[in-house]
Amino acid sequence: VSPTRRPRSKSASWCGAMKRTESILTRVSNPFENDAPWTLYEKTKAVVVGCTLFPVRLVTFLLAVASQALVARVASLGNPLENDRGCWYHGQPLSPWRRLLIKPIRWTNWLFLFSLGFWHIRVDDRRKDKRKLANVLAAAPHMNPADPFIMAAAFPPFLSAVGKADLLELPFMGHTGVAGQGIFVDRKNPDSRLACKYAIAQRADPAWTGLPLLIFPEGTTTNGKVLIQFKTGAFSPGQPVQPVLLQYDCKHFNFSWSGKNGNLGICLLRMMLQFANFCTVTILDPYEPSQAEINDPVLFANNVRALMAKQLGVPSTEHSYDDVWFAADAIRANVGQDFELGEIKKLYDMDLESLKVLLKRFRQADTDKSGTLSKPEFERALGLSDRSQASLEQFFSFFDTDGSGDLSYREFIQGLALLSGKCSTLSQAKLAFLVFDVEGTGRVKVDVLRKALNKAVAQSEGAEPAGQVLSDLSATELDFQGFCPLVERAPSILEAALELSKRRVGITFEAAAAEGAKAKAEKAEKAEKAEKAQNKKRK
């Protein structure tokens, strides 16, 4: 043994063997995280800009909003959007005189950008043939409300866009979107999303002579540090798309419309309180799909995203719409969303509503509202005060798979998977061993097993009597190697440990799924009523 290294103890070796190594969720970058801190520099800047540039910007902002809303309202008179299964859009290009009416929007766009602190938009056009422009522009990452206006400045005089139907309720954004022949989709309505794909296919067709269509294929705003899953709407038609990159120079403050900067008013205000904001729009060559990509829109979308991510120098994740809906609850709970719901669905067969139910239980245990569970919170939540400190440490370490010293929501979900048969028997055997090793010695006393099994017999008719299970054991204690063969011969030991754990945790995947299904049905009923009222109002 080297004098500079201590020999590994049996205890350390045993603890290492008890680490969980399978059914672990991949830890990914959280695209919806933005702490938006008010640092001393940001506070000082806010005071300086607030007393100098801000009043001018505020007046300019109000002027831009009022004038653009007026121009858009006049240009869209007598040309209402068509409702196709909850998706709103125009089926025909604007007439020449209407296109003439919306030209002033080009200048009100610039007023709007100036009010947000943008003095200049740099355009890096990398197209080999500057005359080539696809009908559909796929821009990413989508970070804030200024993105559509920056894109319009880079592609004058104007662009139509795909946005969420809620924007129609905003006087400024709604009128501008209607005048620009936008497509507005209810992202929670499958029929609306299907109709949106049809509308996009119509715009992507080379026969379309109207405004180019701007799409943010991520479908939501992120912090720009990754590219999340691209929706297939822009790629389903199998027509060329125009990849466009948006890169903001955010040295001191990330003004993305996400995380703690997710309030629209706060997001716009903090943009206006910067000395100056900068954005580079990079236009890549039109992406011509191969036959394989035409046949498979998912492949098409993934390949375009890979190209854009490489140019941006950022990774990509598979966060989807479900992750977006979960993000709102996660932010309120101060929980880091360093996982993908798609992987949870694949590994554990848990849907969005079920995960929201489990999040409520996690928040109850997180008494200090830190977004993670400390060892004392873990001990209180599971009622482990009757165990030795060594046992508690080993129990906690088993769930703390990343070794951070705190349990994240991701690790909480991984732990619950053990109680619902979503993991291997080996992992469940490790959990059972830790449950019965109340002293934390790395050995389970046979007397402890006997008491647990007798209790299981008293509570369940199908349980096997302890005397019958343990009759051939001569030892008074078992290490993990001796415990595993016993579990194989007598699964009731495993069942007893899992049942004990379920009672202490107070929630399981099965219970969460039942409660989530009920909440989903109630929400669907409310959504149907709201959609009918909304459609009536828009008409």
C-alpha positions as CSV (number, residue, x, y, z in Angstrom):
1,V,0.0,0.0,0.0
2,S,1.4,3.4,-1.0
3,P,2.2,5.5,2.1
4,T,0.3,8.5,0.5
5,R,-2.9,6.5,0.2
6,R,-4.9,4.9,3.0
7,P,-6.2,1.4,2.5
8,R,-9.9,1.2,1.7
9,S,-11.9,0.1,4.7
10,K,-14.5,-2.6,4.6
11,S,-17.1,0.0,5.5
12,A,-16.1,2.2,2.6
13,S,-16.2,-0.8,0.2
14,W,-19.6,-1.8,1.4
15,C,-21.0,1.8,1.0
16,G,-19.7,1.9,-2.5
17,A,-21.4,-1.3,-3.4
18,M,-24.7,0.1,-2.2
19,K,-24.6,3.0,-4.6
20,R,-27.5,3.1,-7.1
21,T,-26.3,2.8,-10.7
22,E,-29.4,2.1,-12.8
23,S,-32.7,3.8,-13.8
24,I,-31.0,7.1,-13.1
25,L,-32.4,10.1,-14.9
26,T,-29.9,12.0,-17.1
27,R,-29.0,15.4,-15.6
28,V,-29.3,18.1,-18.2
29,S,-29.0,21.9,-18.3
30,N,-32.2,23.6,-17.2
31,P,-33.3,25.8,-20.2
32,F,-36.0,27.5,-18.2
33,E,-33.7,28.7,-15.4
34,N,-32.9,32.4,-15.0
35,D,-32.2,33.8,-11.6
36,A,-32.2,37.4,-12.9
37,P,-30.2,38.7,-9.9
38,W,-30.3,42.3,-8.8
39,T,-26.5,42.6,-8.3
40,L,-24.9,45.8,-7.1
41,Y,-23.9,46.6,-10.7
42,E,-27.5,46.0,-11.9
43,K,-28.9,48.2,-9.2
44,T,-26.5,51.0,-9.9
45,K,-27.2,50.7,-13.6
46,A,-30.9,50.8,-13.0
47,V,-30.6,54.1,-11.0
48,V,-28.4,55.7,-13.7
49,V,-30.4,54.6,-16.7
50,G,-33.7,55.2,-14.7
51,C,-32.7,58.9,-14.3
52,T,-31.4,59.4,-17.9
53,L,-32.4,57.1,-20.7
54,F,-35.4,55.4,-19.2
55,P,-37.9,58.3,-19.4
56,V,-37.1,58.8,-23.1
57,R,-37.4,55.0,-23.7
58,L,-40.7,54.8,-21.9
59,V,-42.2,57.6,-24.0
60,T,-40.8,56.0,-27.1
61,F,-42.2,52.6,-26.1
62,L,-45.7,54.0,-25.5
63,L,-45.5,55.9,-28.8
64,A,-44.4,52.7,-30.7
65,V,-47.1,50.6,-29.1
66,A,-49.9,53.1,-29.8
67,S,-48.8,53.9,-33.4
68,Q,-48.2,50.3,-34.3
69,A,-51.5,49.2,-32.8
70,L,-53.2,51.9,-34.8
71,V,-51.5,51.0,-38.1
72,A,-52.1,47.3,-37.6
73,R,-55.8,47.9,-36.6
74,V,-56.4,50.0,-39.7
75,A,-54.6,47.5,-42.0
76,S,-56.6,44.5,-40.7
77,L,-60.0,46.1,-40.8
78,G,-62.4,43.9,-42.7
79,N,-59.9,41.0,-42.8
80,P,-60.6,38.9,-39.7
81,L,-58.7,35.7,-38.9
82,E,-60.3,32.3,-39.8
83,N,-60.8,29.8,-37.0
84,D,-59.7,26.3,-38.0
85,R,-60.2,23.9,-35.1
86,G,-58.9,26.4,-32.6
87,C,-56.1,27.7,-34.8
88,W,-56.5,31.3,-36.2
89,Y,-54.9,32.4,-39.5
90,H,-55.5,33.9,-42.9
91,G,-55.9,31.5,-45.8
92,Q,-55.0,34.0,-48.5
93,P,-52.0,36.5,-48.9
94,L,-52.6,40.1,-48.3
95,S,-53.8,42.2,-51.2
96,P,-51.3,44.8,-52.6
97,W,-53.1,47.7,-50.9
98,R,-53.1,46.0,-47.5
99,R,-49.4,45.3,-47.8
100,L,-48.9,49.0,-48.5
101,L,-50.9,49.8,-45.3
102,I,-48.6,47.7,-43.1
103,K,-45.3,49.3,-44.4
104,P,-45.1,51.9,-41.6
105,I,-44.9,49.0,-39.1
106,R,-41.3,48.7,-40.2
107,W,-40.5,52.0,-38.6
108,T,-42.7,51.5,-35.5
109,N,-40.7,48.2,-35.1
110,W,-37.5,50.2,-34.9
111,L,-39.1,52.6,-32.4
112,F,-40.0,49.6,-30.3
113,L,-36.5,48.2,-30.4
114,F,-35.0,51.5,-29.6
115,S,-37.2,51.8,-26.5
116,L,-35.8,48.4,-25.3
117,G,-32.3,49.6,-25.7
118,F,-31.3,48.2,-29.1
119,W,-29.3,50.8,-31.0
120,H,-28.3,48.5,-33.8
121,I,-29.1,45.0,-35.0
122,R,-26.1,43.3,-36.6
123,V,-27.0,41.0,-39.5
124,D,-24.4,38.3,-40.5
125,D,-25.7,37.0,-43.8
126,R,-23.8,33.7,-44.6
127,R,-25.9,32.7,-47.6
128,K,-23.9,31.9,-50.7
129,D,-26.7,33.2,-52.8
130,K,-28.3,36.3,-51.1
131,R,-31.3,36.1,-53.4
132,K,-32.4,32.7,-52.0
133,L,-34.8,32.9,-49.1
134,A,-37.1,30.0,-48.0
135,N,-40.7,30.7,-47.3
136,V,-40.3,29.5,-43.7
137,L,-37.7,31.0,-41.4
138,A,-36.7,28.8,-38.4
139,A,-35.2,31.0,-35.7
140,A,-33.5,29.9,-32.4
141,P,-33.0,30.3,-29.6
142,H,-36.2,32.1,-28.7
143,M,-35.4,34.1,-25.7
144,N,-37.6,37.2,-25.2
145,P,-40.5,39.3,-26.6
146,A,-38.1,41.3,-28.7
147,D,-37.2,38.3,-31.0
148,P,-40.0,38.8,-33.5
149,F,-39.3,42.5,-33.9
150,I,-35.5,41.9,-34.3
151,M,-36.3,39.3,-37.0
152,A,-38.6,41.8,-38.7
153,A,-35.8,44.4,-38.7
154,A,-33.4,41.8,-40.2
155,F,-36.0,40.8,-42.9
156,P,-37.8,44.0,-43.9
157,P,-40.4,45.1,-44.4
158,F,-42.3,42.6,-42.2
159,L,-42.7,38.9,-41.4
160,S,-45.7,36.8,-40.4
161,A,-45.2,34.5,-37.5
162,V,-46.5,31.6,-35.5
163,G,-47.5,32.4,-32.0
164,K,-49.6,31.2,-29.1
165,A,-53.3,32.1,-29.3
166,D,-53.1,34.0,-26.0
167,L,-51.3,36.8,-27.9
168,L,-54.6,37.7,-29.6
169,E,-55.8,39.0,-26.2
170,L,-53.0,41.6,-26.1
171,P,-54.0,44.8,-28.0
172,F,-50.5,45.6,-29.3
173,M,-49.3,42.1,-30.1
174,G,-52.6,40.8,-31.2
175,H,-53.3,43.6,-33.7
176,T,-49.8,43.4,-35.1
177,G,-50.0,39.6,-35.5
178,V,-53.4,39.9,-37.3
179,A,-52.1,42.6,-39.7
180,G,-49.0,40.5,-40.4
181,Q,-51.1,37.4,-41.1
182,G,-49.8,35.5,-38.1
183,I,-50.8,31.9,-37.3
184,F,-52.1,31.6,-33.7
185,V,-52.2,28.2,-32.1
186,D,-53.6,26.8,-28.8
187,R,-50.6,24.7,-27.8
188,K,-52.7,22.6,-25.3
189,N,-55.3,21.7,-28.0
190,P,-54.2,18.8,-30.3
191,D,-56.8,19.8,-32.9
192,S,-55.4,23.3,-32.9
193,R,-51.8,22.1,-33.3
194,L,-52.9,19.8,-36.2
195,A,-54.6,22.8,-38.0
196,C,-51.5,24.9,-37.4
197,K,-49.4,22.3,-39.3
198,Y,-51.8,22.6,-42.2
199,A,-51.5,26.4,-42.2
200,I,-47.7,26.2,-42.0
201,A,-47.7,23.8,-45.0
202,Q,-49.8,26.3,-47.0
203,R,-47.2,29.0,-46.2
204,A,-44.2,26.8,-46.9
205,D,-45.5,26.0,-50.4
206,P,-43.5,27.8,-53.1
207,A,-46.8,28.9,-54.5
208,W,-47.3,31.1,-51.5
209,T,-46.8,34.8,-52.5
210,G,-47.5,36.4,-49.1
211,L,-45.1,37.4,-46.3
212,P,-42.4,34.9,-45.2
213,L,-43.4,32.9,-42.2
214,L,-41.3,33.2,-39.0
215,I,-41.3,30.2,-36.7
216,F,-39.5,29.7,-33.4
217,P,-39.4,25.8,-33.5
218,E,-38.7,25.5,-29.8
219,G,-42.2,26.7,-29.2
220,T,-41.4,28.7,-26.1
221,T,-38.8,31.0,-24.6
222,T,-35.7,29.7,-22.9
223,N,-32.5,31.1,-21.4
224,G,-30.6,30.4,-24.6
225,K,-28.0,28.2,-23.1
226,V,-29.3,25.1,-25.0
227,L,-31.6,24.3,-27.9
228,I,-34.6,22.3,-26.7
229,Q,-36.7,19.9,-28.8
230,F,-37.8,21.5,-32.1
231,K,-41.5,21.0,-32.9
232,T,-42.1,19.5,-36.3
233,G,-44.6,22.2,-37.6
234,A,-42.0,24.0,-39.7
235,F,-40.6,20.7,-41.0
236,S,-43.7,18.6,-41.7
237,P,-44.3,20.2,-45.2
238,G,-41.0,18.8,-46.4
239,Q,-40.1,22.2,-47.9
240,P,-36.8,24.1,-47.5
241,V,-36.4,26.1,-44.3
242,Q,-34.2,29.1,-43.5
243,P,-32.2,28.6,-40.3
244,V,-31.6,31.9,-38.5
245,L,-29.6,32.3,-35.3
246,L,-30.3,34.9,-32.6
247,Q,-27.3,35.7,-30.3
248,Y,-27.6,38.3,-27.6
249,D,-24.6,39.9,-25.9
250,C,-25.7,39.4,-22.3
251,K,-22.5,40.0,-20.3
252,H,-24.0,41.0,-17.0
253,F,-27.7,40.1,-17.1
254,N,-29.6,37.5,-19.1
255,F,-32.8,39.2,-20.0
256,S,-34.5,36.0,-21.3
257,W,-38.2,35.8,-20.7
258,S,-37.8,32.8,-18.4
259,G,-37.3,31.7,-14.8
260,K,-37.5,34.6,-12.3
261,N,-37.6,37.0,-15.3
262,G,-40.7,35.2,-16.6
263,N,-43.1,38.2,-15.9
264,L,-43.6,40.1,-19.2
265,G,-43.7,43.5,-17.6
266,I,-40.5,42.8,-15.5
267,C,-38.7,41.4,-18.5
268,L,-39.4,44.5,-20.7
269,L,-38.6,46.8,-17.8
270,R,-35.2,45.3,-17.1
271,M,-34.3,45.4,-20.8
272,M,-35.1,49.1,-20.8
273,L,-32.9,49.6,-17.8
274,Q,-29.7,48.4,-19.6
275,F,-27.3,50.9,-21.0
276,A,-27.5,49.2,-24.4
277,N,-28.6,45.8,-25.8
278,F,-27.0,44.0,-28.7
279,C,-28.2,41.2,-30.9
280,T,-26.6,39.5,-33.9
281,V,-28.8,37.8,-36.5
282,T,-27.0,35.1,-38.4
283,I,-28.6,33.9,-41.6
284,L,-27.5,30.5,-42.8
285,D,-28.0,28.9,-46.2
286,P,-31.5,27.5,-46.8
287,Y,-31.7,23.9,-45.6
288,E,-32.8,21.6,-48.4
289,P,-34.3,18.4,-46.9
290,S,-33.2,15.0,-48.2
291,Q,-35.8,12.4,-49.2
292,A,-35.4,10.7,-45.8
293,E,-36.0,14.1,-44.0
294,I,-39.1,14.8,-46.2
295,N,-40.4,11.4,-45.1
296,D,-39.5,11.9,-41.5
297,P,-40.2,15.5,-40.1
298,V,-38.6,14.5,-36.7
299,L,-35.4,13.6,-38.5
300,F,-35.6,16.9,-40.5
301,A,-36.2,19.0,-37.3
302,N,-33.4,17.2,-35.4
303,N,-30.8,17.7,-38.2
304,V,-31.6,21.4,-38.5
305,R,-31.4,21.8,-34.8
306,A,-28.0,20.0,-34.7
307,L,-26.7,22.3,-37.4
308,M,-27.9,25.4,-35.5
309,A,-26.6,24.2,-32.2
310,K,-23.2,23.5,-33.7
311,Q,-23.1,27.1,-35.2
312,L,-24.2,28.5,-31.8
313,G,-21.8,26.3,-29.8
314,V,-24.5,25.1,-27.4
315,P,-25.8,21.6,-26.5
316,S,-29.3,20.4,-27.2
317,T,-31.9,18.7,-25.0
318,E,-35.2,17.0,-25.5
319,H,-37.3,19.3,-23.4
320,S,-40.9,19.4,-24.9
321,Y,-44.2,21.1,-24.3
322,D,-44.8,19.0,-21.2
323,D,-41.6,20.4,-19.8
324,V,-42.8,23.9,-20.5
325,W,-46.1,23.3,-18.6
326,F,-44.2,21.7,-15.7
327,A,-41.7,24.6,-15.6
328,A,-44.3,27.1,-14.3
329,D,-44.9,24.8,-11.2
330,A,-41.2,24.0,-10.8
331,I,-40.3,27.7,-10.7
332,R,-42.9,28.4,-8.0
333,A,-41.5,25.5,-6.0
334,N,-38.0,26.8,-6.6
335,V,-37.2,23.4,-8.1
336,G,-34.5,23.0,-10.7
337,Q,-35.7,21.3,-13.9
338,D,-32.5,19.5,-14.7
339,F,-34.3,16.5,-16.3
340,E,-36.5,15.8,-19.2
341,L,-40.1,14.7,-18.8
342,G,-39.8,12.5,-21.9
343,E,-37.1,10.4,-20.2
344,I,-39.3,10.1,-17.0
345,K,-42.1,8.9,-19.2
346,K,-39.8,6.3,-20.9
347,L,-38.2,5.0,-17.7
348,Y,-41.1,5.3,-15.2
349,D,-44.3,5.7,-17.3
350,M,-45.3,8.9,-15.5
351,D,-47.1,11.8,-17.2
352,L,-47.2,15.5,-16.5
353,E,-50.1,15.6,-14.2
354,S,-48.7,12.7,-12.0
355,L,-45.4,14.6,-11.7
356,K,-47.3,17.7,-10.5
357,V,-48.9,15.6,-7.8
358,L,-45.5,14.4,-6.7
359,L,-44.2,17.9,-6.8
360,K,-46.8,18.9,-4.1
361,R,-45.5,16.1,-1.8
362,F,-41.9,17.3,-2.5
363,R,-42.8,20.9,-1.5
364,Q,-44.4,19.6,1.7
365,A,-41.1,18.0,2.7
366,D,-39.1,21.0,1.6
367,T,-39.8,23.1,4.6
368,D,-37.2,25.7,4.0
369,K,-38.4,26.3,0.4
370,S,-34.9,25.8,-0.9
371,G,-36.0,23.6,-3.8
372,T,-34.0,20.6,-2.4
373,L,-34.3,18.3,0.6
374,S,-31.5,18.5,3.2
375,K,-30.7,15.6,5.5
376,P,-32.8,16.9,8.3
377,E,-35.8,17.4,6.0
378,F,-35.3,13.9,4.5
379,E,-35.2,12.5,8.0
380,R,-38.4,14.2,9.1
381,A,-40.2,13.4,5.9
382,L,-39.6,9.7,6.2
383,G,-39.7,9.5,10.0
384,L,-36.2,8.2,10.4
385,S,-35.5,9.5,13.8
386,D,-35.4,6.0,15.2
387,R,-32.3,5.1,13.2
388,S,-28.6,5.6,14.0
389,Q,-26.7,8.5,12.4
390,A,-24.6,6.1,10.4
391,S,-27.8,4.4,9.0
392,L,-29.3,7.8,8.2
393,E,-26.2,8.8,6.3
394,Q,-26.1,5.6,4.2
395,F,-29.8,5.8,3.5
396,F,-29.6,9.4,2.4
397,S,-26.5,8.7,0.3
398,F,-28.4,5.9,-1.6
399,F,-30.9,8.5,-2.8
400,D,-28.4,11.3,-3.3
401,T,-27.0,9.8,-6.6
402,D,-25.1,12.9,-7.6
403,G,-23.4,13.3,-4.2
404,S,-24.4,16.9,-3.8
405,G,-25.4,16.6,-0.1
406,D,-29.1,17.5,-0.9
407,L,-31.9,15.7,-2.7
408,S,-33.2,17.4,-5.8
409,Y,-36.7,16.7,-7.2
410,R,-35.0,14.6,-9.9
411,E,-33.5,12.3,-7.2
412,F,-36.8,12.3,-5.3
413,I,-38.5,10.9,-8.4
414,Q,-35.7,8.3,-8.8
415,G,-36.3,7.2,-5.2
416,L,-40.0,6.8,-5.6
417,A,-39.4,4.6,-8.7
418,L,-37.9,2.0,-6.3
419,L,-41.2,1.7,-4.5
420,S,-43.2,1.1,-7.6
421,G,-41.4,-1.7,-9.3
422,K,-39.9,0.6,-11.9
423,C,-36.3,-0.5,-11.2
424,S,-34.3,-3.7,-11.0
425,T,-34.6,-6.2,-8.2
426,L,-31.0,-5.5,-7.3
427,S,-31.7,-1.8,-6.6
428,Q,-34.8,-2.7,-4.6
429,A,-32.8,-5.3,-2.7
430,K,-30.2,-2.5,-1.8
431,L,-33.1,-0.3,-0.6
432,A,-34.5,-3.2,1.5
433,F,-31.1,-3.9,3.1
434,L,-30.8,-0.2,4.1
435,V,-34.3,-0.2,5.5
436,F,-33.5,-3.2,7.8
437,D,-29.9,-2.0,8.7
438,V,-31.2,0.4,11.3
439,E,-27.8,0.6,13.0
440,G,-25.8,1.4,9.8
441,T,-23.3,-1.3,10.4
442,G,-23.5,-2.9,7.0
443,R,-25.2,-5.9,8.5
444,V,-28.9,-6.7,9.0
445,K,-30.0,-8.4,12.2
446,V,-32.2,-11.5,11.7
447,D,-34.4,-10.3,14.6
448,V,-35.2,-7.1,12.8
449,L,-36.2,-9.1,9.7
450,R,-38.3,-11.4,11.8
451,K,-40.2,-8.5,13.4
452,A,-40.8,-6.8,10.0
453,L,-42.1,-10.1,8.5
454,N,-44.4,-10.8,11.4
455,K,-45.8,-7.3,11.0
456,A,-46.4,-7.9,7.3
457,V,-48.2,-11.1,8.2
458,A,-50.5,-9.2,10.6
459,Q,-51.3,-6.7,7.9
460,S,-51.6,-8.9,4.8
461,E,-53.2,-12.4,4.4
462,G,-50.8,-13.3,1.6
463,A,-47.6,-12.7,3.6
464,E,-45.3,-15.6,4.5
465,P,-44.7,-16.2,8.3
466,A,-41.3,-15.2,9.5
467,G,-40.6,-18.6,11.1
468,Q,-41.0,-20.3,7.7
469,V,-38.9,-17.7,5.8
470,L,-36.0,-17.6,8.3
471,S,-36.1,-21.2,9.6
472,D,-32.9,-22.3,7.9
473,L,-30.8,-19.3,9.0
474,S,-28.2,-20.0,11.7
475,A,-26.5,-16.6,11.6
476,T,-27.8,-13.7,13.7
477,E,-26.7,-11.1,11.2
478,L,-26.4,-10.9,7.4
479,D,-24.2,-8.8,5.2
480,F,-25.5,-7.7,1.7
481,Q,-24.0,-10.8,0.0
482,G,-25.9,-13.0,2.4
483,F,-29.0,-10.9,2.2
484,C,-29.5,-11.1,-1.6
485,P,-29.9,-15.0,-1.8
486,L,-32.5,-14.7,1.0
487,V,-34.5,-12.1,-0.9
488,E,-34.5,-14.3,-4.0
489,R,-35.9,-17.2,-1.9
490,A,-38.3,-15.1,0.0
491,P,-39.6,-12.1,-2.0
492,S,-41.9,-11.3,1.0
493,I,-38.8,-9.7,2.7
494,L,-38.5,-7.3,-0.2
495,E,-42.2,-6.6,-0.2
496,A,-42.2,-5.9,3.5
497,A,-39.4,-3.3,3.1
498,L,-41.1,-1.6,0.2
499,E,-44.4,-1.5,2.1
500,L,-42.7,0.1,5.1
501,S,-41.0,2.7,2.8
502,K,-44.3,3.5,1.1
503,R,-46.0,4.2,4.3
504,R,-43.2,6.5,5.4
505,V,-43.0,8.4,2.2
506,G,-46.8,8.8,2.0
507,I,-47.0,8.8,-1.8
508,T,-46.3,6.3,-4.7
509,F,-46.3,6.5,-8.4
510,E,-49.6,4.6,-8.5
511,A,-51.3,7.0,-6.1
512,A,-49.9,10.0,-8.0
513,A,-51.1,8.6,-11.3
514,A,-54.7,8.1,-10.0
515,E,-54.8,11.7,-8.6
516,G,-53.2,13.0,-11.8
517,A,-55.7,11.3,-14.0
518,K,-58.5,12.9,-12.0
519,A,-56.9,16.4,-12.2
520,K,-56.4,15.9,-16.0
521,A,-60.1,15.0,-16.5
522,E,-61.2,18.1,-14.5
523,K,-58.7,20.3,-16.4
524,A,-59.9,19.0,-19.8
525,E,-63.5,19.8,-18.9
526,K,-62.6,23.3,-17.8
527,A,-60.5,23.8,-21.0
528,E,-63.3,22.8,-23.2
529,K,-65.7,25.3,-21.6
530,A,-63.0,28.0,-21.7
531,E,-62.2,27.3,-25.4
532,K,-65.9,27.7,-26.3
533,A,-66.1,31.0,-24.5
534,Q,-62.9,32.2,-26.0
535,N,-63.9,31.3,-29.6
536,K,-67.2,33.1,-29.0
537,K,-65.4,36.2,-27.8
538,R,-62.9,36.2,-30.7
539,K,-65.8,35.9,-33.2
